[in-house]
Amino acid sequence: MSATGDDVVEATHLEMAAVLLGHARELAGEAGPAELRHLVAELTQALHDTLRIASGTRR
């Protein structure tokens, strides 16, 4: 079975979320307020993308 374009995009989003989560774990205890705000924004977008992928909803 070959991957479709959507499958590749979804896999990329999931990989990016995993990398971002790793960064969040590293920064959580030492980041300043500006870094934390940026991290929250990025994690929010990653969670949105992950939930969209998991629910099978395409926009």
mmCIF file as gemmi writes it, N, C-alpha and C atoms, coordinates in Angstrom:
data_model
loop_
_atom_site.group_PDB
_atom_site.id
_atom_site.type_symbol
_atom_site.label_atom_id
_atom_site.label_alt_id
_atom_site.label_comp_id
_atom_site.label_asym_id
_atom_site.label_entity_id
_atom_site.label_seq_id
_atom_site.pdbx_PDB_ins_code
_atom_site.Cartn_x
_atom_site.Cartn_y
_atom_site.Cartn_z
_atom_site.occupancy
_atom_site.B_iso_or_equiv
_atom_site.pdbx_formal_charge
_atom_site.auth_seq_id
_atom_site.auth_asym_id
_atom_site.pdbx_PDB_model_num
ATOM 1 N N . MET Axp A 1 ? 0.852 -1.174 0 1 0 ? 1 A 1
ATOM 2 C CA . MET Axp A 1 ? 0 0 0 1 0 ? 1 A 1
ATOM 3 C C . MET Axp A 1 ? 0.897 1.236 0 1 0 ? 1 A 1
ATOM 4 N N . SER Axp A 2 ? 0.689 2.152 -0.907 1 0 ? 2 A 1
ATOM 5 C CA . SER Axp A 2 ? 1.518 3.346 -0.979 1 0 ? 2 A 1
ATOM 6 C C . SER Axp A 2 ? 0.855 4.496 -0.231 1 0 ? 2 A 1
ATOM 7 N N . ALA Axp A 3 ? 1.698 5.389 0.268 1 0 ? 3 A 1
ATOM 8 C CA . ALA Axp A 3 ? 1.201 6.538 1.022 1 0 ? 3 A 1
ATOM 9 C C . ALA Axp A 3 ? 0.661 7.594 0.066 1 0 ? 3 A 1
ATOM 10 N N . THR Axp A 4 ? -0.462 8.181 0.457 1 0 ? 4 A 1
ATOM 11 C CA . THR Axp A 4 ? -1.011 9.287 -0.32 1 0 ? 4 A 1
ATOM 12 C C . THR Axp A 4 ? -0.374 10.572 0.162 1 0 ? 4 A 1
ATOM 13 N N . GLY Axp A 5 ? -0.629 11.654 -0.552 1 0 ? 5 A 1
ATOM 14 C CA . GLY Axp A 5 ? -0.139 12.959 -0.143 1 0 ? 5 A 1
ATOM 15 C C . GLY Axp A 5 ? -0.625 13.327 1.249 1 0 ? 5 A 1
ATOM 16 N N . ASP Axp A 6 ? -1.902 13.03 1.532 1 0 ? 6 A 1
ATOM 17 C CA . ASP Axp A 6 ? -2.455 13.315 2.856 1 0 ? 6 A 1
ATOM 18 C C . ASP Axp A 6 ? -1.743 12.506 3.936 1 0 ? 6 A 1
ATOM 19 N N . ASP Axp A 7 ? -1.418 11.246 3.63 1 0 ? 7 A 1
ATOM 20 C CA . ASP Axp A 7 ? -0.715 10.409 4.599 1 0 ? 7 A 1
ATOM 21 C C . ASP Axp A 7 ? 0.659 10.992 4.924 1 0 ? 7 A 1
ATOM 22 N N . VAL Axp A 8 ? 1.332 11.502 3.92 1 0 ? 8 A 1
ATOM 23 C CA . VAL Axp A 8 ? 2.658 12.093 4.119 1 0 ? 8 A 1
ATOM 24 C C . VAL Axp A 8 ? 2.548 13.356 4.969 1 0 ? 8 A 1
ATOM 25 N N . VAL Axp A 9 ? 1.562 14.19 4.684 1 0 ? 9 A 1
ATOM 26 C CA . VAL Axp A 9 ? 1.353 15.404 5.471 1 0 ? 9 A 1
ATOM 27 C C . VAL Axp A 9 ? 1.035 15.045 6.918 1 0 ? 9 A 1
ATOM 28 N N . GLU Axp A 10 ? 0.164 14.076 7.116 1 0 ? 10 A 1
ATOM 29 C CA . GLU Axp A 10 ? -0.198 13.658 8.47 1 0 ? 10 A 1
ATOM 30 C C . GLU Axp A 10 ? 1.007 13.107 9.209 1 0 ? 10 A 1
ATOM 31 N N . ALA Axp A 11 ? 1.797 12.287 8.561 1 0 ? 11 A 1
ATOM 32 C CA . ALA Axp A 11 ? 2.996 11.731 9.2 1 0 ? 11 A 1
ATOM 33 C C . ALA Axp A 11 ? 3.97 12.844 9.568 1 0 ? 11 A 1
ATOM 34 N N . THR Axp A 12 ? 4.084 13.838 8.71 1 0 ? 12 A 1
ATOM 35 C CA . THR Axp A 12 ? 4.964 14.976 8.983 1 0 ? 12 A 1
ATOM 36 C C . THR Axp A 12 ? 4.47 15.76 10.191 1 0 ? 12 A 1
ATOM 37 N N . HIS Axp A 13 ? 3.164 16.016 10.261 1 0 ? 13 A 1
ATOM 38 C CA . HIS Axp A 13 ? 2.589 16.72 11.41 1 0 ? 13 A 1
ATOM 39 C C . HIS Axp A 13 ? 2.833 15.946 12.702 1 0 ? 13 A 1
ATOM 40 N N . LEU Axp A 14 ? 2.65 14.643 12.673 1 0 ? 14 A 1
ATOM 41 C CA . LEU Axp A 14 ? 2.853 13.837 13.868 1 0 ? 14 A 1
ATOM 42 C C . LEU Axp A 14 ? 4.321 13.824 14.289 1 0 ? 14 A 1
ATOM 43 N N . GLU Axp A 15 ? 5.217 13.748 13.343 1 0 ? 15 A 1
ATOM 44 C CA . GLU Axp A 15 ? 6.65 13.786 13.657 1 0 ? 15 A 1
ATOM 45 C C . GLU Axp A 15 ? 7.03 15.141 14.251 1 0 ? 15 A 1
ATOM 46 N N . MET Axp A 16 ? 6.507 16.22 13.674 1 0 ? 16 A 1
ATOM 47 C CA . MET Axp A 16 ? 6.79 17.558 14.194 1 0 ? 16 A 1
ATOM 48 C C . MET Axp A 16 ? 6.267 17.695 15.623 1 0 ? 16 A 1
ATOM 49 N N . ALA Axp A 17 ? 5.102 17.135 15.892 1 0 ? 17 A 1
ATOM 50 C CA . ALA Axp A 17 ? 4.534 17.186 17.242 1 0 ? 17 A 1
ATOM 51 C C . ALA Axp A 17 ? 5.426 16.437 18.229 1 0 ? 17 A 1
ATOM 52 N N . ALA Axp A 18 ? 5.957 15.299 17.821 1 0 ? 18 A 1
ATOM 53 C CA . ALA Axp A 18 ? 6.839 14.527 18.692 1 0 ? 18 A 1
ATOM 54 C C . ALA Axp A 18 ? 8.121 15.296 19.003 1 0 ? 18 A 1
ATOM 55 N N . VAL Axp A 19 ? 8.685 15.934 17.995 1 0 ? 19 A 1
ATOM 56 C CA . VAL Axp A 19 ? 9.895 16.739 18.195 1 0 ? 19 A 1
ATOM 57 C C . VAL Axp A 19 ? 9.594 17.915 19.118 1 0 ? 19 A 1
ATOM 58 N N . LEU Axp A 20 ? 8.484 18.58 18.881 1 0 ? 20 A 1
ATOM 59 C CA . LEU Axp A 20 ? 8.085 19.721 19.705 1 0 ? 20 A 1
ATOM 60 C C . LEU Axp A 20 ? 7.883 19.294 21.154 1 0 ? 20 A 1
ATOM 61 N N . LEU Axp A 21 ? 7.282 18.148 21.373 1 0 ? 21 A 1
ATOM 62 C CA . LEU Axp A 21 ? 7.085 17.644 22.723 1 0 ? 21 A 1
ATOM 63 C C . LEU Axp A 21 ? 8.432 17.419 23.412 1 0 ? 21 A 1
ATOM 64 N N . GLY Axp A 22 ? 9.391 16.909 22.688 1 0 ? 22 A 1
ATOM 65 C CA . GLY Axp A 22 ? 10.74 16.735 23.241 1 0 ? 22 A 1
ATOM 66 C C . GLY Axp A 22 ? 11.352 18.058 23.658 1 0 ? 22 A 1
ATOM 67 N N . HIS Axp A 23 ? 11.195 19.079 22.821 1 0 ? 23 A 1
ATOM 68 C CA . HIS Axp A 23 ? 11.7 20.416 23.159 1 0 ? 23 A 1
ATOM 69 C C . HIS Axp A 23 ? 10.983 20.96 24.391 1 0 ? 23 A 1
ATOM 70 N N . ALA Axp A 24 ? 9.683 20.743 24.462 1 0 ? 24 A 1
ATOM 71 C CA . ALA Axp A 24 ? 8.903 21.231 25.602 1 0 ? 24 A 1
ATOM 72 C C . ALA Axp A 24 ? 9.409 20.598 26.888 1 0 ? 24 A 1
ATOM 73 N N . ARG Axp A 25 ? 9.68 19.316 26.847 1 0 ? 25 A 1
ATOM 74 C CA . ARG Axp A 25 ? 10.188 18.626 28.043 1 0 ? 25 A 1
ATOM 75 C C . ARG Axp A 25 ? 11.527 19.206 28.481 1 0 ? 25 A 1
ATOM 76 N N . GLU Axp A 26 ? 12.376 19.542 27.519 1 0 ? 26 A 1
ATOM 77 C CA . GLU Axp A 26 ? 13.692 20.109 27.831 1 0 ? 26 A 1
ATOM 78 C C . GLU Axp A 26 ? 13.574 21.525 28.4 1 0 ? 26 A 1
ATOM 79 N N . LEU Axp A 27 ? 12.674 22.325 27.84 1 0 ? 27 A 1
ATOM 80 C CA . LEU Axp A 27 ? 12.57 23.735 28.209 1 0 ? 27 A 1
ATOM 81 C C . LEU Axp A 27 ? 11.682 24.012 29.412 1 0 ? 27 A 1
ATOM 82 N N . ALA Axp A 28 ? 10.819 23.099 29.768 1 0 ? 28 A 1
ATOM 83 C CA . ALA Axp A 28 ? 9.777 23.355 30.764 1 0 ? 28 A 1
ATOM 84 C C . ALA Axp A 28 ? 10.316 23.964 32.051 1 0 ? 28 A 1
ATOM 85 N N . GLY Axp A 29 ? 11.415 23.493 32.542 1 0 ? 29 A 1
ATOM 86 C CA . GLY Axp A 29 ? 11.931 23.982 33.81 1 0 ? 29 A 1
ATOM 87 C C . GLY Axp A 29 ? 12.836 25.184 33.73 1 0 ? 29 A 1
ATOM 88 N N . GLU Axp A 30 ? 13.264 25.557 32.527 1 0 ? 30 A 1
ATOM 89 C CA . GLU Axp A 30 ? 14.265 26.608 32.425 1 0 ? 30 A 1
ATOM 90 C C . GLU Axp A 30 ? 13.902 27.759 31.495 1 0 ? 30 A 1
ATOM 91 N N . ALA Axp A 31 ? 12.792 27.685 30.814 1 0 ? 31 A 1
ATOM 92 C CA . ALA Axp A 31 ? 12.415 28.717 29.847 1 0 ? 31 A 1
ATOM 93 C C . ALA Axp A 31 ? 11.856 29.947 30.553 1 0 ? 31 A 1
ATOM 94 N N . GLY Axp A 32 ? 12.092 31.093 29.939 1 0 ? 32 A 1
ATOM 95 C CA . GLY Axp A 32 ? 11.525 32.336 30.443 1 0 ? 32 A 1
ATOM 96 C C . GLY Axp A 32 ? 10.111 32.53 29.92 1 0 ? 32 A 1
ATOM 97 N N . PRO Axp A 33 ? 9.447 33.6 30.362 1 0 ? 33 A 1
ATOM 98 C CA . PRO Axp A 33 ? 8.049 33.839 29.972 1 0 ? 33 A 1
ATOM 99 C C . PRO Axp A 33 ? 7.836 33.924 28.452 1 0 ? 33 A 1
ATOM 100 N N . ALA Axp A 34 ? 8.709 34.595 27.742 1 0 ? 34 A 1
ATOM 101 C CA . ALA Axp A 34 ? 8.53 34.726 26.286 1 0 ? 34 A 1
ATOM 102 C C . ALA Axp A 34 ? 8.677 33.373 25.606 1 0 ? 34 A 1
ATOM 103 N N . GLU Axp A 35 ? 9.661 32.598 26.043 1 0 ? 35 A 1
ATOM 104 C CA . GLU Axp A 35 ? 9.861 31.26 25.464 1 0 ? 35 A 1
ATOM 105 C C . GLU Axp A 35 ? 8.672 30.352 25.772 1 0 ? 35 A 1
ATOM 106 N N . LEU Axp A 36 ? 8.152 30.468 26.975 1 0 ? 36 A 1
ATOM 107 C CA . LEU Axp A 36 ? 6.995 29.645 27.339 1 0 ? 36 A 1
ATOM 108 C C . LEU Axp A 36 ? 5.759 30.019 26.532 1 0 ? 36 A 1
ATOM 109 N N . ARG Axp A 37 ? 5.546 31.313 26.286 1 0 ? 37 A 1
ATOM 110 C CA . ARG Axp A 37 ? 4.405 31.728 25.46 1 0 ? 37 A 1
ATOM 111 C C . ARG Axp A 37 ? 4.528 31.159 24.054 1 0 ? 37 A 1
ATOM 112 N N . HIS Axp A 38 ? 5.725 31.228 23.491 1 0 ? 38 A 1
ATOM 113 C CA . HIS Axp A 38 ? 5.954 30.674 22.152 1 0 ? 38 A 1
ATOM 114 C C . HIS Axp A 38 ? 5.728 29.16 22.162 1 0 ? 38 A 1
ATOM 115 N N . LEU Axp A 39 ? 6.241 28.498 23.19 1 0 ? 39 A 1
ATOM 116 C CA . LEU Axp A 39 ? 6.085 27.055 23.306 1 0 ? 39 A 1
ATOM 117 C C . LEU Axp A 39 ? 4.613 26.67 23.418 1 0 ? 39 A 1
ATOM 118 N N . VAL Axp A 40 ? 3.851 27.404 24.212 1 0 ? 40 A 1
ATOM 119 C CA . VAL Axp A 40 ? 2.415 27.133 24.344 1 0 ? 40 A 1
ATOM 120 C C . VAL Axp A 40 ? 1.712 27.288 23.001 1 0 ? 40 A 1
ATOM 121 N N . ALA Axp A 41 ? 2.054 28.328 22.249 1 0 ? 41 A 1
ATOM 122 C CA . ALA Axp A 41 ? 1.435 28.532 20.932 1 0 ? 41 A 1
ATOM 123 C C . ALA Axp A 41 ? 1.761 27.37 19.996 1 0 ? 41 A 1
ATOM 124 N N . GLU Axp A 42 ? 3.006 26.938 19.984 1 0 ? 42 A 1
ATOM 125 C CA . GLU Axp A 42 ? 3.409 25.837 19.108 1 0 ? 42 A 1
ATOM 126 C C . GLU Axp A 42 ? 2.764 24.52 19.539 1 0 ? 42 A 1
ATOM 127 N N . LEU Axp A 43 ? 2.716 24.268 20.842 1 0 ? 43 A 1
ATOM 128 C CA . LEU Axp A 43 ? 2.086 23.038 21.333 1 0 ? 43 A 1
ATOM 129 C C . LEU Axp A 43 ? 0.592 23.029 21.045 1 0 ? 43 A 1
ATOM 130 N N . THR Axp A 44 ? -0.042 24.189 21.154 1 0 ? 44 A 1
ATOM 131 C CA . THR Axp A 44 ? -1.471 24.283 20.847 1 0 ? 44 A 1
ATOM 132 C C . THR Axp A 44 ? -1.731 23.929 19.393 1 0 ? 44 A 1
ATOM 133 N N . GLN Axp A 45 ? -0.911 24.45 18.487 1 0 ? 45 A 1
ATOM 134 C CA . GLN Axp A 45 ? -1.081 24.135 17.063 1 0 ? 45 A 1
ATOM 135 C C . GLN Axp A 45 ? -0.814 22.659 16.803 1 0 ? 45 A 1
ATOM 136 N N . ALA Axp A 46 ? 0.218 22.113 17.43 1 0 ? 46 A 1
ATOM 137 C CA . ALA Axp A 46 ? 0.536 20.695 17.239 1 0 ? 46 A 1
ATOM 138 C C . ALA Axp A 46 ? -0.59 19.813 17.754 1 0 ? 46 A 1
ATOM 139 N N . LEU Axp A 47 ? -1.159 20.179 18.904 1 0 ? 47 A 1
ATOM 140 C CA . LEU Axp A 47 ? -2.274 19.4 19.436 1 0 ? 47 A 1
ATOM 141 C C . LEU Axp A 47 ? -3.488 19.491 18.524 1 0 ? 47 A 1
ATOM 142 N N . HIS Axp A 48 ? -3.751 20.673 17.995 1 0 ? 48 A 1
ATOM 143 C CA . HIS Axp A 48 ? -4.862 20.846 17.047 1 0 ? 48 A 1
ATOM 144 C C . HIS Axp A 48 ? -4.667 19.925 15.834 1 0 ? 48 A 1
ATOM 145 N N . ASP Axp A 49 ? -3.457 19.944 15.268 1 0 ? 49 A 1
ATOM 146 C CA . ASP Axp A 49 ? -3.175 19.107 14.097 1 0 ? 49 A 1
ATOM 147 C C . ASP Axp A 49 ? -3.307 17.621 14.433 1 0 ? 49 A 1
ATOM 148 N N . THR Axp A 50 ? -2.801 17.229 15.6 1 0 ? 50 A 1
ATOM 149 C CA . THR Axp A 50 ? -2.857 15.83 16.005 1 0 ? 50 A 1
ATOM 150 C C . THR Axp A 50 ? -4.3 15.367 16.191 1 0 ? 50 A 1
ATOM 151 N N . LEU Axp A 51 ? -5.108 16.196 16.833 1 0 ? 51 A 1
ATOM 152 C CA . LEU Axp A 51 ? -6.521 15.849 17.015 1 0 ? 51 A 1
ATOM 153 C C . LEU Axp A 51 ? -7.258 15.776 15.683 1 0 ? 51 A 1
ATOM 154 N N . ARG Axp A 52 ? -6.93 16.679 14.764 1 0 ? 52 A 1
ATOM 155 C CA . ARG Axp A 52 ? -7.552 16.658 13.437 1 0 ? 52 A 1
ATOM 156 C C . ARG Axp A 52 ? -7.199 15.36 12.716 1 0 ? 52 A 1
ATOM 157 N N . ILE Axp A 53 ? -5.94 14.975 12.799 1 0 ? 53 A 1
ATOM 158 C CA . ILE Axp A 53 ? -5.49 13.741 12.157 1 0 ? 53 A 1
ATOM 159 C C . ILE Axp A 53 ? -6.184 12.534 12.795 1 0 ? 53 A 1
ATOM 160 N N . ALA Axp A 54 ? -6.206 12.511 14.123 1 0 ? 54 A 1
ATOM 161 C CA . ALA Axp A 54 ? -6.8 11.379 14.832 1 0 ? 54 A 1
ATOM 162 C C . ALA Axp A 54 ? -8.288 11.237 14.548 1 0 ? 54 A 1
ATOM 163 N N . SER Axp A 55 ? -8.972 12.36 14.377 1 0 ? 55 A 1
ATOM 164 C CA . SER Axp A 55 ? -10.408 12.302 14.125 1 0 ? 55 A 1
ATOM 165 C C . SER Axp A 55 ? -10.74 12.046 12.667 1 0 ? 55 A 1
ATOM 166 N N . GLY Axp A 56 ? -9.742 12.141 11.799 1 0 ? 56 A 1
ATOM 167 C CA . GLY Axp A 56 ? -9.949 11.896 10.376 1 0 ? 56 A 1
ATOM 168 C C . GLY Axp A 56 ? -10.605 13.066 9.653 1 0 ? 56 A 1
ATOM 169 N N . THR Axp A 57 ? -10.677 14.213 10.307 1 0 ? 57 A 1
ATOM 170 C CA . THR Axp A 57 ? -11.3 15.391 9.704 1 0 ? 57 A 1
ATOM 171 C C . THR Axp A 57 ? -10.285 16.132 8.866 1 0 ? 57 A 1
ATOM 172 N N . ARG Axp A 58 ? -10.641 16.42 7.65 1 0 ? 58 A 1
ATOM 173 C CA . ARG Axp A 58 ? -9.777 17.207 6.756 1 0 ? 58 A 1
ATOM 174 C C . ARG Axp A 58 ? -10.368 18.591 6.569 1 0 ? 58 A 1
ATOM 175 N N . ARG Axp A 59 ? -9.505 19.597 6.536 1 0 ? 59 A 1
ATOM 176 C CA . ARG Axp A 59 ? -9.96 20.983 6.296 1 0 ? 59 A 1
ATOM 177 C C . ARG Axp A 59 ? -9.391 21.506 5.022 1 0 ? 59 A 1
